[in-house]
Structure formats: C-alpha cells, structure tokens
C-alpha cells in the first residue's frame, strides 16, 4: 500500500507545479501585452500633437 501512495503522490506534485507555471506565463504575457498597448497609445498621442 505504501507503494501505491508514493505512486499517487509523484504525479500530483508535477500537476500542482504546472498550473503555477501556466499562471506565471499568463501573467508575463498579459504584462507584455499591456506594455505594448500602453506604448502604442503613447506613440499615437505623441504623433497627433
């Protein structure tokens, strides 16, 4: 039974790490998108003046 518990625990740990990595990468992509959007708005405002 101990073997079954250790086998069950091993797949759970990487499964918990994957959503954290996905959330982190999603936050990074959102931050990059926000920066690009802000820069485009600033550039369009500068060119209009």
C-alpha positions as a Markdown table, in Angstrom:
| # | Residue | x | y | z |
|---|---|---|---|---|
| 1 | Unk | 0.0 | 0.0 | 0.0 |
| 2 | Unk | 2.9 | 2.3 | 0.6 |
| 3 | Unk | 4.0 | 1.8 | -3.0 |
| 4 | Unk | 0.5 | 2.9 | -4.2 |
| 5 | Unk | 0.6 | 6.0 | -2.0 |
| 6 | Unk | 4.1 | 7.0 | -3.3 |
| 7 | Unk | 3.0 | 6.4 | -6.9 |
| 8 | Unk | -0.1 | 8.6 | -6.3 |
| 9 | Unk | 2.0 | 11.4 | -4.7 |
| 10 | Unk | 4.6 | 11.6 | -7.5 |
| 11 | Unk | 2.1 | 12.6 | -10.4 |
| 12 | Unk | 0.3 | 15.1 | -8.1 |
| 13 | Unk | 3.4 | 17.2 | -7.4 |
| 14 | Unk | 4.1 | 18.0 | -11.1 |
| 15 | Unk | 0.4 | 18.5 | -11.7 |
| 16 | Unk | 0.4 | 21.2 | -9.0 |
| 17 | Unk | 3.5 | 22.9 | -10.4 |
| 18 | Unk | 2.1 | 23.1 | -14.0 |
| 19 | Unk | -0.8 | 25.4 | -13.1 |
| 20 | Unk | 1.6 | 27.7 | -11.2 |
| 21 | Unk | 3.8 | 27.8 | -14.3 |
| 22 | Unk | 0.8 | 28.4 | -16.5 |
| 23 | Unk | -0.4 | 31.2 | -14.3 |
| 24 | Unk | 3.1 | 32.8 | -14.2 |
| 25 | Unk | 3.4 | 32.6 | -18.0 |
| 26 | Unk | -0.1 | 34.0 | -18.4 |
| 27 | Unk | 0.8 | 36.9 | -16.2 |
| 28 | Unk | 4.0 | 37.6 | -18.1 |
| 29 | Unk | 2.1 | 37.5 | -21.5 |
| 30 | Unk | -0.5 | 39.9 | -20.1 |
| 31 | Unk | 2.2 | 42.3 | -18.8 |
| 32 | Unk | 3.9 | 42.3 | -22.2 |
| 33 | Unk | 0.6 | 42.9 | -23.9 |
| 34 | Unk | -0.2 | 45.7 | -21.5 |
| 35 | Unk | 3.2 | 47.4 | -22.1 |
| 36 | Unk | 2.8 | 47.1 | -25.9 |
| 37 | Unk | -0.7 | 48.6 | -25.7 |
| 38 | Unk | 0.4 | 51.5 | -23.5 |
| 39 | Unk | 3.4 | 52.2 | -25.8 |
| 40 | Unk | 1.2 | 52.3 | -28.8 |
| 41 | Unk | -1.2 | 54.7 | -27.1 |
| 42 | Unk | 1.6 | 57.0 | -26.1 |
| 43 | Unk | 3.1 | 56.9 | -29.6 |
| 44 | Unk | -0.2 | 57.7 | -31.2 |
| 45 | Unk | -0.7 | 60.6 | -28.7 |
| 46 | Unk | 2.8 | 61.9 | -29.5 |
| 47 | Unk | 2.3 | 61.8 | -33.2 |
| 48 | Unk | -1.1 | 63.5 | -33.0 |
| 49 | Unk | 0.4 | 66.6 | -31.3 |
